[in-house]
Every structure is written in structure tokens, then in C-alpha cells.
Amino acid sequence: MKIIELIFMALRTVVANPMRTMLTMLGVIIGVGSVVTLVALGNGTSQQIAKQYEDLGTNLLVVSANGSGRGTSLDYDELMKFEGFPEFSTIAPTVTQANTNLKYDRTQASYSLIGTNDRYMEITKSTIAKGRFLSEVDLEFRNNVVVLGSEVAKKFFGLLDPVGEELNVNGVVFTVIGVLNAKGSNLTGTSVDSTVIVPLETARRAFKLGFIRTTYIEAPTKEDIYKAQETMTSYLTYKFKSTTAFTLTNQDELLTAKTAATSTLTNQLVAVACISLLVGGIGIMNIMMVTVSERTREIGIRKSIGAKRRNILFQFLVEATVISGLGGLIGLLVGIGFALAWPHFSPSQTTSISLDISVYAFIFSVLVGIVFGLYPANKASRLRPIDALRFD
């Protein structure tokens, strides 16, 4: 009997018992659907992480001084001299203050304040929406000027142009010189949108923020960042006479680590989802055993008129494979549907469907049918015609 005929026979059997077939396929449907959905979520998360690092720059090095005294502080002039080295492109030392009280007219709110230089916008890949960013003149003369994040500007000025307006920052009057375009949260969960940026020395003088603790360093290329990290490590070790007085964070290394962690978690979830496929295979084997019992007389009749053992074996094996294959196909469609619909229910989460994994999941579902259908099919093919005909 040709394989096409066997497939059509299997389909007729499936159609004859739709409810039983659907319940049999449920484990396979859940397994394949889960695999496709979880991989799509994992890929989407990895792409989001990569995009966030790309926005900030994978050739970025963050220097953090540990401790609180002058002995573990960073010196602005010394840091800026490194811009003369080929492995350093841009350097932006910073001081920060959380929950800074801002007031304009009758509106009052608290946001984070960053004191930095004119390189900060370039390093954070921010762009100006209105006005301008900090300049060398602002830094040199310690001007009381402020650049607003998009959320801050919207909170205090709405649709009005805030450039030129005066904003009270912790009791000190600052003139607004610019507004940044919306950028969103970075990998640490903070956002430049909800910050105000002032000249470094102005922040240190006006708000007594003390010493520089964090510095952002950008290298010309991703390859140069490792040389810059080595140079900075040597300098800080010599300066602090210790390797524990500072921390260097390499964005490229963080990207690799986070992507690997996401991939590992996705693989573990996929492995758990594959258990559903195995459970589905057991269900297929169970229902095929029932089918063999129900059709024992049919098997006896077919054998008595000349059907060979391999014909019976292939008939039931194809039937099990068709059931698992249909379950895999439905699971594939369900998984793709969930993956496409997910961002509509969770806008912050993106998905990316993997065609390769989808195909592998479907093939695996077919293999499950073959493996778990083999025992019932073999049992059916071994029945003796005389015993099968006597079966009631």
C-alpha cells in the first residue's frame, strides 16, 4: 500500500473521532506552541538588550570610584588628559543627586540631577530637541544653566518652549538652555528623560555634591575599549594603590554576559516545554493501543486476505505520525499566534519568531509520533490472524 493511501486512511480515522484525536494531540500542541512562543520571547529579549547597549554604545567604559573620601575620588583634569590617548575618544565625568527638588511657577516635583561636561550628550547618544546642550563656556564660568530631560520638560512646561525660562533647582535659580529628545530607560532602569543636567562644577558648588565618583569613557571602536580598560586600570591602580578602590564596567562584556544569560534561560524553558511533547507522545501511544484493540478484527481480516506484517505496521505507524504531525502543525500556528499577539498585551516586550526553531519543533513532534507509535504498530503487526478474528 502506498504511503499516500496510508496517510488518507489515517486522516479518515482522525476525522471519524475528532474529539478523541484533539485530546490526544493536546500535549503535542502545547509542547510545540510553548517552544515557538518561548524562543520568540527569548529572541525578542536578546534583541532588546542588544539594542539598548547599541544605543548606549558597546565601546563604552564606566569607571566607578569606591569609598567616600578624597583619597578615592577621581580628578577631572587628570581624567580629561586621557582624551589625548588614541584608545580614548570621549570622557564625561559626572556627579549625581537623586530626588532633586524642582519648582516652576506652581508646579513642584523631584527628579535626578547630573553634573557633567559637554561630552555627556555624545556619550549617552542623546539628541537635542530644543535649544542647546552644555558648552565649554558653561563649564569654565560655572554658569547656572540646565538641560532638561523630555519628561521633566513635559511635567513643568507641557507643550511650551522652556528655553530661556528660569527653573528653581533645590533653591537655586537656573536658566533652561535646552531639552533632550525622549530616549527611554537604559539597562540599569534609569532614564535620561527624567533627569536635569547642569555643568559639573556648578553642581559641585551649588549642591555640595563632593567628589567625582563616576566617569563615562568612550573608545573610538569596540576593539579599543579593552586597551582603554587596561590603560585606565593601570592608572587607577597607581593612583589609589589598590585594585579594590575602583570598578570598571565594560559594556561589551556586559552585553555578552546578558545575552548568554538570556539564551541559557530560554534554552532551559524550551527544555521544560519539550517535556510536554514527550507527554503528548505518551498520550499518542496510549490512544494507539486503544485503537489497536478496537480494530483487532479489522487487522485479522486484512491479514487473512494477504496483508503482510509490514503493511499493518506502516498503517498504524503512519496513523500515529499523522496525529502527532497535525498536533505539531496546530501547535506551530498557536505558538506563532501567541508570539505575534504578545507585544499587543505587553508593549514593553518584543518577540522575534525563529523559523529554524519552529521547523525543528515541528520535526520533533513528527519524530515523537514515530517513536511512540512504534510499539502499538508493532503490536498490531504481530497479531495472528486466527486470534484477531476470534477477538470480540
Residue, then its C-alpha position, 0 to 999 in steps of 0.5 A: m500500500k502506498i504511503i499516500e493511501l496510508i496517510f488518507m486512511a489515517l486522516r479518515t480515522v482522525v476525522a471519524n473521532p475528532m474529539r478523541t484525536m484533539l485530546t490526544m494531540l493536546g500535549v503535542i500542541i502545547g509542547v510545540g506552541s510553548v517552544v515557538t512562543l518561548v524562543a520568540l520571547g527569548n529572541g525578542t529579549s536578546q534583541q532588546i538588550a542588544k539594542q539598548y547597549e547599541d544605543l548606549g554604545t558597546n565601546l563604552l567604559v564606566v569607571s566607578a570610584n569606591g569609598s567616600g573620601r578624597g583619597t578615592s575620588l577621581d580628578y577631572d583634569e587628570l581624567m580629561k588628559f586621557e582624551g589625548f590617548p588614541e584608545f580614548s575618544t570621549i570622557a564625561p565625568t559626572v556627579t549625581q543627586a537623586n530626588t532633586n527638588l524642582k519648582y516652576d511657577r506652581t508646579q513642584a516635583s523631584y527628579s535626578l540631577i547630573g553634573t557633567n561636561d559637554r561630552y555627556m550628550e555624545i556619550t549617552k547618544s542623546t539628541i537635542a530637541k530644543g535649544r542647546f546642550l552644555s558648552e565649554v563656556d558653561l563649564e569654565f564660568r560655572n554658569n547656572v544653566v540646565v538641560l532638561g530631560s523630555e519628561v521633566a520638560k513635559k511635567f513643568f512646561g507641557l507643550l511650551d518652549p522652556v528655553g530661556e525660562e528660569l527653573n528653581v533647582n533645590g533653591v537655586v535659580f537656573t536658566v533652561i538652555g535646552v531639552l533632550n529628545a525622549k530616549g527611554s530607560n537604559l539597562t540599569g532602569t534609569s532614564v535620561d528623560s527624567t533627569v536635569i543636567v547642569p555643568l559639573e562644577t556648578a553642581r559641585r558648588a551649588f549642591k555640595l555634591g563632593f567628589i567625582r565618583t563616576t566617569y563615562i569613557e568612550a573608545p573610538t571602536k569596540e576593539d579599543i575599549y579593552k586597551a582603554q580598560e587596561t590603560m585606565t586600570s593601570y592608572l587607577t591602580y597607581k593612583f589609589k594603590s589598590t585594585t579594590a578602590f575602583t570598578l570598571t564596567n565594560q559594556d561589551e562584556l556586559l552585553t555578552a554576559k546578558t545575552a548568554a544569560t538570556s539564551t541559557l534561560t530560554n534554552q532551559l524553558v524550551a527544555v521544560a516545554c519539550i517535556s510536554l511533547l514527550v507527554g503528548g507522545i505518551g498520550i499518542m501511544n496510549i490512544m494507539m493501543v486503544t485503537v489497536s484493540e478496537r480494530t483487532r478484527e479489522i487487522g485479522i481480516r486484512k491479514s487473512i486476505g494477504a496483508k503482510r506484517r509490514n503493511i499493518l505496521f506502516q498503517f498504524l505507524v503512519e496513523a500515529t505520525v499523522i496525529s502527532g504531525l497535525g498536533g505539531l502543525i496546530g501547535l506551530l500556528v498557536g505558538i506563532g499566534f501567541a508570539l505575534a499577539w504578545p507585544h499587543f498585551s505587553p508593549s514593553q516586550t518584543t518577540s522575534i519568531s525563529l523559523d529554524i526553531s519552529v521547523y525543528a519543533f515541528i520535526f520533533s513532534v513528527l519524530v515523537g509520533i514515530v517513536f511512540g507509535l512504534y510499539p502499538a504498530n508493532k503490536a498490531s503487526r504481530l497479531r495472528p490472524i486466527d486470534a484477531l478474528r476470534f477477538d470480540 
